């Protein structure tokens, strides 16, 4: 059971990092609501 929990947590950690950093499958139309600003801090973006 512990192994499944580690896989589950690992998946979500990788997914969140991928979402914040941009991921290879996104373009300008599908940018996230969270991004890095010019100073390197995370900011939220509304559409």
mmCIF file of the N, C-alpha and C atoms, coordinates in Angstrom:
data_MODEL
# 
_entry.id   MODEL 
# 
loop_
_atom_site.group_PDB 
_atom_site.id 
_atom_site.type_symbol 
_atom_site.label_atom_id 
_atom_site.label_alt_id 
_atom_site.label_comp_id 
_atom_site.label_asym_id 
_atom_site.label_entity_id 
_atom_site.label_seq_id 
_atom_site.pdbx_PDB_ins_code 
_atom_site.Cartn_x 
_atom_site.Cartn_y 
_atom_site.Cartn_z 
_atom_site.occupancy 
_atom_site.B_iso_or_equiv 
_atom_site.pdbx_formal_charge 
_atom_site.auth_seq_id 
_atom_site.auth_comp_id 
_atom_site.auth_asym_id 
_atom_site.auth_atom_id 
_atom_site.pdbx_PDB_model_num 
ATOM 1   N N  . UNK A 1 1  ? 0.826  -1.201 0.000   1.00 0.00 ? 1  UNK A N  1 
ATOM 2   C CA . UNK A 1 1  ? 0.000  0.000  0.000   1.00 0.00 ? 1  UNK A CA 1 
ATOM 3   C C  . UNK A 1 1  ? 0.864  1.256  0.000   1.00 0.00 ? 1  UNK A C  1 
ATOM 4   N N  . UNK A 1 2  ? 1.977  1.231  0.675   1.00 0.00 ? 2  UNK A N  1 
ATOM 5   C CA . UNK A 1 2  ? 2.859  2.385  0.712   1.00 0.00 ? 2  UNK A CA 1 
ATOM 6   C C  . UNK A 1 2  ? 3.428  2.724  -0.650  1.00 0.00 ? 2  UNK A C  1 
ATOM 7   N N  . UNK A 1 3  ? 3.668  1.708  -1.464  1.00 0.00 ? 3  UNK A N  1 
ATOM 8   C CA . UNK A 1 3  ? 4.212  1.930  -2.802  1.00 0.00 ? 3  UNK A CA 1 
ATOM 9   C C  . UNK A 1 3  ? 3.212  2.678  -3.680  1.00 0.00 ? 3  UNK A C  1 
ATOM 10  N N  . UNK A 1 4  ? 1.944  2.304  -3.587  1.00 0.00 ? 4  UNK A N  1 
ATOM 11  C CA . UNK A 1 4  ? 0.916  2.991  -4.372  1.00 0.00 ? 4  UNK A CA 1 
ATOM 12  C C  . UNK A 1 4  ? 0.796  4.452  -3.947  1.00 0.00 ? 4  UNK A C  1 
ATOM 13  N N  . UNK A 1 5  ? 0.909  4.718  -2.663  1.00 0.00 ? 5  UNK A N  1 
ATOM 14  C CA . UNK A 1 5  ? 0.837  6.087  -2.179  1.00 0.00 ? 5  UNK A CA 1 
ATOM 15  C C  . UNK A 1 5  ? 2.016  6.903  -2.698  1.00 0.00 ? 5  UNK A C  1 
ATOM 16  N N  . UNK A 1 6  ? 3.207  6.335  -2.728  1.00 0.00 ? 6  UNK A N  1 
ATOM 17  C CA . UNK A 1 6  ? 4.387  7.026  -3.246  1.00 0.00 ? 6  UNK A CA 1 
ATOM 18  C C  . UNK A 1 6  ? 4.228  7.331  -4.734  1.00 0.00 ? 6  UNK A C  1 
ATOM 19  N N  . UNK A 1 7  ? 3.685  6.405  -5.494  1.00 0.00 ? 7  UNK A N  1 
ATOM 20  C CA . UNK A 1 7  ? 3.450  6.622  -6.925  1.00 0.00 ? 7  UNK A CA 1 
ATOM 21  C C  . UNK A 1 7  ? 2.430  7.738  -7.124  1.00 0.00 ? 7  UNK A C  1 
ATOM 22  N N  . UNK A 1 8  ? 1.364  7.710  -6.342  1.00 0.00 ? 8  UNK A N  1 
ATOM 23  C CA . UNK A 1 8  ? 0.313  8.727  -6.434  1.00 0.00 ? 8  UNK A CA 1 
ATOM 24  C C  . UNK A 1 8  ? 0.870  10.111 -6.103  1.00 0.00 ? 8  UNK A C  1 
ATOM 25  N N  . UNK A 1 9  ? 1.598  10.234 -5.020  1.00 0.00 ? 9  UNK A N  1 
ATOM 26  C CA . UNK A 1 9  ? 2.168  11.515 -4.615  1.00 0.00 ? 9  UNK A CA 1 
ATOM 27  C C  . UNK A 1 9  ? 3.206  11.970 -5.637  1.00 0.00 ? 9  UNK A C  1 
ATOM 28  N N  . UNK A 1 10 ? 4.040  11.063 -6.111  1.00 0.00 ? 10 UNK A N  1 
ATOM 29  C CA . UNK A 1 10 ? 5.049  11.409 -7.115  1.00 0.00 ? 10 UNK A CA 1 
ATOM 30  C C  . UNK A 1 10 ? 4.419  11.942 -8.392  1.00 0.00 ? 10 UNK A C  1 
ATOM 31  N N  . UNK A 1 11 ? 3.340  11.326 -8.831  1.00 0.00 ? 11 UNK A N  1 
ATOM 32  C CA . UNK A 1 11 ? 2.641  11.787 -10.027 1.00 0.00 ? 11 UNK A CA 1 
ATOM 33  C C  . UNK A 1 11 ? 2.170  13.221 -9.860  1.00 0.00 ? 11 UNK A C  1 
ATOM 34  N N  . UNK A 1 12 ? 1.529  13.524 -8.726  1.00 0.00 ? 12 UNK A N  1 
ATOM 35  C CA . UNK A 1 12 ? 0.992  14.866 -8.529  1.00 0.00 ? 12 UNK A CA 1 
ATOM 36  C C  . UNK A 1 12 ? 2.089  15.900 -8.340  1.00 0.00 ? 12 UNK A C  1 
ATOM 37  N N  . UNK A 1 13 ? 3.193  15.540 -7.729  1.00 0.00 ? 13 UNK A N  1 
ATOM 38  C CA . UNK A 1 13 ? 4.310  16.482 -7.600  1.00 0.00 ? 13 UNK A CA 1 
ATOM 39  C C  . UNK A 1 13 ? 4.854  16.838 -8.980  1.00 0.00 ? 13 UNK A C  1 
ATOM 40  N N  . UNK A 1 14 ? 5.051  15.836 -9.820  1.00 0.00 ? 14 UNK A N  1 
ATOM 41  C CA . UNK A 1 14 ? 5.541  16.084 -11.182 1.00 0.00 ? 14 UNK A CA 1 
ATOM 42  C C  . UNK A 1 14 ? 4.525  16.906 -11.971 1.00 0.00 ? 14 UNK A C  1 
ATOM 43  N N  . UNK A 1 15 ? 3.247  16.602 -11.829 1.00 0.00 ? 15 UNK A N  1 
ATOM 44  C CA . UNK A 1 15 ? 2.211  17.328 -12.568 1.00 0.00 ? 15 UNK A CA 1 
ATOM 45  C C  . UNK A 1 15 ? 2.170  18.796 -12.160 1.00 0.00 ? 15 UNK A C  1 
ATOM 46  N N  . UNK A 1 16 ? 2.259  19.092 -10.869 1.00 0.00 ? 16 UNK A N  1 
ATOM 47  C CA . UNK A 1 16 ? 2.223  20.478 -10.396 1.00 0.00 ? 16 UNK A CA 1 
ATOM 48  C C  . UNK A 1 16 ? 3.438  21.243 -10.896 1.00 0.00 ? 16 UNK A C  1 
ATOM 49  N N  . UNK A 1 17 ? 4.616  20.631 -10.830 1.00 0.00 ? 17 UNK A N  1 
ATOM 50  C CA . UNK A 1 17 ? 5.822  21.289 -11.345 1.00 0.00 ? 17 UNK A CA 1 
ATOM 51  C C  . UNK A 1 17 ? 5.681  21.554 -12.840 1.00 0.00 ? 17 UNK A C  1 
ATOM 52  N N  . UNK A 1 18 ? 5.159  20.571 -13.575 1.00 0.00 ? 18 UNK A N  1 
ATOM 53  C CA . UNK A 1 18 ? 4.963  20.728 -15.016 1.00 0.00 ? 18 UNK A CA 1 
ATOM 54  C C  . UNK A 1 18 ? 3.971  21.855 -15.299 1.00 0.00 ? 18 UNK A C  1 
ATOM 55  N N  . UNK A 1 19 ? 2.909  21.937 -14.512 1.00 0.00 ? 19 UNK A N  1 
ATOM 56  C CA . UNK A 1 19 ? 1.890  22.968 -14.712 1.00 0.00 ? 19 UNK A CA 1 
ATOM 57  C C  . UNK A 1 19 ? 2.460  24.361 -14.468 1.00 0.00 ? 19 UNK A C  1 
ATOM 58  N N  . UNK A 1 20 ? 3.215  24.515 -13.390 1.00 0.00 ? 20 UNK A N  1 
ATOM 59  C CA . UNK A 1 20 ? 3.763  25.825 -13.043 1.00 0.00 ? 20 UNK A CA 1 
ATOM 60  C C  . UNK A 1 20 ? 4.828  26.271 -14.036 1.00 0.00 ? 20 UNK A C  1 
ATOM 61  N N  . UNK A 1 21 ? 5.669  25.347 -14.482 1.00 0.00 ? 21 UNK A N  1 
ATOM 62  C CA . UNK A 1 21 ? 6.772  25.728 -15.359 1.00 0.00 ? 21 UNK A CA 1 
ATOM 63  C C  . UNK A 1 21 ? 6.375  25.830 -16.823 1.00 0.00 ? 21 UNK A C  1 
ATOM 64  N N  . UNK A 1 22 ? 5.197  25.412 -17.194 1.00 0.00 ? 22 UNK A N  1 
ATOM 65  C CA . UNK A 1 22 ? 4.746  25.619 -18.562 1.00 0.00 ? 22 UNK A CA 1 
ATOM 66  C C  . UNK A 1 22 ? 4.450  24.349 -19.325 1.00 0.00 ? 22 UNK A C  1 
ATOM 67  N N  . UNK A 1 23 ? 5.221  23.324 -19.128 1.00 0.00 ? 23 UNK A N  1 
ATOM 68  C CA . UNK A 1 23 ? 4.971  22.079 -19.832 1.00 0.00 ? 23 UNK A CA 1 
ATOM 69  C C  . UNK A 1 23 ? 5.129  22.217 -21.331 1.00 0.00 ? 23 UNK A C  1 
ATOM 70  N N  . UNK A 1 24 ? 5.498  21.164 -22.023 1.00 0.00 ? 24 UNK A N  1 
ATOM 71  C CA . UNK A 1 24 ? 5.752  21.246 -23.456 1.00 0.00 ? 24 UNK A CA 1 
ATOM 72  C C  . UNK A 1 24 ? 4.499  21.293 -24.322 1.00 0.00 ? 24 UNK A C  1 
ATOM 73  N N  . UNK A 1 25 ? 3.332  21.014 -23.770 1.00 0.00 ? 25 UNK A N  1 
ATOM 74  C CA . UNK A 1 25 ? 2.125  20.905 -24.594 1.00 0.00 ? 25 UNK A CA 1 
ATOM 75  C C  . UNK A 1 25 ? 1.269  22.166 -24.580 1.00 0.00 ? 25 UNK A C  1 
ATOM 76  N N  . UNK A 1 26 ? 1.696  23.205 -23.873 1.00 0.00 ? 26 UNK A N  1 
ATOM 77  C CA . UNK A 1 26 ? 0.878  24.408 -23.777 1.00 0.00 ? 26 UNK A CA 1 
ATOM 78  C C  . UNK A 1 26 ? 1.347  25.472 -24.746 1.00 0.00 ? 26 UNK A C  1 
ATOM 79  N N  . UNK A 1 27 ? 0.412  26.294 -25.187 1.00 0.00 ? 27 UNK A N  1 
ATOM 80  C CA . UNK A 1 27 ? 0.721  27.442 -26.023 1.00 0.00 ? 27 UNK A CA 1 
ATOM 81  C C  . UNK A 1 27 ? 0.090  28.684 -25.394 1.00 0.00 ? 27 UNK A C  1 
ATOM 82  N N  . UNK A 1 28 ? 0.048  29.797 -26.103 1.00 0.00 ? 28 UNK A N  1 
ATOM 83  C CA . UNK A 1 28 ? -0.463 31.035 -25.531 1.00 0.00 ? 28 UNK A CA 1 
ATOM 84  C C  . UNK A 1 28 ? -1.939 30.950 -25.139 1.00 0.00 ? 28 UNK A C  1 
ATOM 85  N N  . UNK A 1 29 ? -2.712 30.142 -25.845 1.00 0.00 ? 29 UNK A N  1 
ATOM 86  C CA . UNK A 1 29 ? -4.140 30.040 -25.547 1.00 0.00 ? 29 UNK A CA 1 
ATOM 87  C C  . UNK A 1 29 ? -4.413 29.211 -24.298 1.00 0.00 ? 29 UNK A C  1 
ATOM 88  N N  . UNK A 1 30 ? -3.484 28.380 -23.906 1.00 0.00 ? 30 UNK A N  1 
ATOM 89  C CA . UNK A 1 30 ? -3.722 27.489 -22.776 1.00 0.00 ? 30 UNK A CA 1 
ATOM 90  C C  . UNK A 1 30 ? -2.762 27.745 -21.627 1.00 0.00 ? 30 UNK A C  1 
ATOM 91  N N  . UNK A 1 31 ? -2.264 28.987 -21.506 1.00 0.00 ? 31 UNK A N  1 
ATOM 92  C CA . UNK A 1 31 ? -1.356 29.300 -20.399 1.00 0.00 ? 31 UNK A CA 1 
ATOM 93  C C  . UNK A 1 31 ? -2.092 29.160 -19.076 1.00 0.00 ? 31 UNK A C  1 
ATOM 94  N N  . UNK A 1 32 ? -1.366 28.808 -18.046 1.00 0.00 ? 32 UNK A N  1 
ATOM 95  C CA . UNK A 1 32 ? -2.026 28.608 -16.750 1.00 0.00 ? 32 UNK A CA 1 
ATOM 96  C C  . UNK A 1 32 ? -2.355 29.931 -16.080 1.00 0.00 ? 32 UNK A C  1 
ATOM 97  N N  . UNK A 1 33 ? -3.076 29.845 -15.002 1.00 0.00 ? 33 UNK A N  1 
ATOM 98  C CA . UNK A 1 33 ? -3.379 31.017 -14.213 1.00 0.00 ? 33 UNK A CA 1 
ATOM 99  C C  . UNK A 1 33 ? -2.245 31.336 -13.250 1.00 0.00 ? 33 UNK A C  1 
ATOM 100 N N  . UNK A 1 34 ? -1.240 30.483 -13.202 1.00 0.00 ? 34 UNK A N  1 
ATOM 101 C CA . UNK A 1 34 ? -0.078 30.676 -12.339 1.00 0.00 ? 34 UNK A CA 1 
ATOM 102 C C  . UNK A 1 34 ? 1.155  30.708 -13.220 1.00 0.00 ? 34 UNK A C  1 
ATOM 103 N N  . UNK A 1 35 ? 2.022  31.706 -13.009 1.00 0.00 ? 35 UNK A N  1 
ATOM 104 C CA . UNK A 1 35 ? 3.236  31.797 -13.811 1.00 0.00 ? 35 UNK A CA 1 
ATOM 105 C C  . UNK A 1 35 ? 4.310  32.548 -13.027 1.00 0.00 ? 35 UNK A C  1 
ATOM 106 N N  . UNK A 1 36 ? 5.509  32.566 -13.570 1.00 0.00 ? 36 UNK A N  1 
ATOM 107 C CA . UNK A 1 36 ? 6.607  33.309 -12.974 1.00 0.00 ? 36 UNK A CA 1 
ATOM 108 C C  . UNK A 1 36 ? 6.639  34.707 -13.580 1.00 0.00 ? 36 UNK A C  1 
ATOM 109 N N  . UNK A 1 37 ? 6.814  35.742 -12.749 1.00 0.00 ? 37 UNK A N  1 
ATOM 110 C CA . UNK A 1 37 ? 6.932  37.096 -13.269 1.00 0.00 ? 37 UNK A CA 1 
ATOM 111 C C  . UNK A 1 37 ? 8.390  37.407 -13.585 1.00 0.00 ? 37 UNK A C  1 
ATOM 112 N N  . UNK A 1 38 ? 8.685  38.663 -13.896 1.00 0.00 ? 38 UNK A N  1 
ATOM 113 C CA . UNK A 1 38 ? 10.030 39.047 -14.331 1.00 0.00 ? 38 UNK A CA 1 
ATOM 114 C C  . UNK A 1 38 ? 11.083 38.846 -13.244 1.00 0.00 ? 38 UNK A C  1 
ATOM 115 N N  . UNK A 1 39 ? 10.683 38.925 -11.991 1.00 0.00 ? 39 UNK A N  1 
ATOM 116 C CA . UNK A 1 39 ? 11.636 38.764 -10.886 1.00 0.00 ? 39 UNK A CA 1 
ATOM 117 C C  . UNK A 1 39 ? 11.773 37.331 -10.432 1.00 0.00 ? 39 UNK A C  1 
ATOM 118 N N  . UNK A 1 40 ? 11.050 36.414 -11.065 1.00 0.00 ? 40 UNK A N  1 
ATOM 119 C CA . UNK A 1 40 ? 11.154 35.003 -10.728 1.00 0.00 ? 40 UNK A CA 1 
ATOM 120 C C  . UNK A 1 40 ? 10.179 34.541 -9.665  1.00 0.00 ? 40 UNK A C  1 
ATOM 121 N N  . UNK A 1 41 ? 9.291  35.430 -9.215  1.00 0.00 ? 41 UNK A N  1 
ATOM 122 C CA . UNK A 1 41 ? 8.306  35.047 -8.223  1.00 0.00 ? 41 UNK A CA 1 
ATOM 123 C C  . UNK A 1 41 ? 7.057  34.516 -8.912  1.00 0.00 ? 41 UNK A C  1 
ATOM 124 N N  . UNK A 1 42 ? 6.338  33.648 -8.217  1.00 0.00 ? 42 UNK A N  1 
ATOM 125 C CA . UNK A 1 42 ? 5.110  33.076 -8.769  1.00 0.00 ? 42 UNK A CA 1 
ATOM 126 C C  . UNK A 1 42 ? 3.985  34.080 -8.582  1.00 0.00 ? 42 UNK A C  1 
ATOM 127 N N  . UNK A 1 43 ? 3.208  34.296 -9.646  1.00 0.00 ? 43 UNK A N  1 
ATOM 128 C CA . UNK A 1 43 ? 2.058  35.186 -9.568  1.00 0.00 ? 43 UNK A CA 1 
ATOM 129 C C  . UNK A 1 43 ? 0.866  34.510 -10.212 1.00 0.00 ? 43 UNK A C  1 
ATOM 130 N N  . UNK A 1 44 ? -0.331 34.941 -9.823  1.00 0.00 ? 44 UNK A N  1 
ATOM 131 C CA . UNK A 1 44 ? -1.547 34.409 -10.430 1.00 0.00 ? 44 UNK A CA 1 
ATOM 132 C C  . UNK A 1 44 ? -1.997 35.346 -11.532 1.00 0.00 ? 44 UNK A C  1 
ATOM 133 N N  . UNK A 1 45 ? -2.571 34.784 -12.561 1.00 0.00 ? 45 UNK A N  1 
ATOM 134 C CA . UNK A 1 45 ? -2.969 35.548 -13.741 1.00 0.00 ? 45 UNK A CA 1 
ATOM 135 C C  . UNK A 1 45 ? -4.437 35.249 -14.026 1.00 0.00 ? 45 UNK A C  1 
ATOM 136 N N  . UNK A 1 46 ? -5.224 36.278 -14.180 1.00 0.00 ? 46 UNK A N  1 
ATOM 137 C CA . UNK A 1 46 ? -6.624 36.113 -14.568 1.00 0.00 ? 46 UNK A CA 1 
ATOM 138 C C  . UNK A 1 46 ? -6.769 36.317 -16.064 1.00 0.00 ? 46 UNK A C  1 
ATOM 139 N N  . UNK A 1 47 ? -7.799 35.758 -16.618 1.00 0.00 ? 47 UNK A N  1 
ATOM 140 C CA . UNK A 1 47 ? -8.017 35.911 -18.061 1.00 0.00 ? 47 UNK A CA 1 
ATOM 141 C C  . UNK A 1 47 ? -8.948 37.044 -18.337 1.00 0.00 ? 47 UNK A C  1 
# 
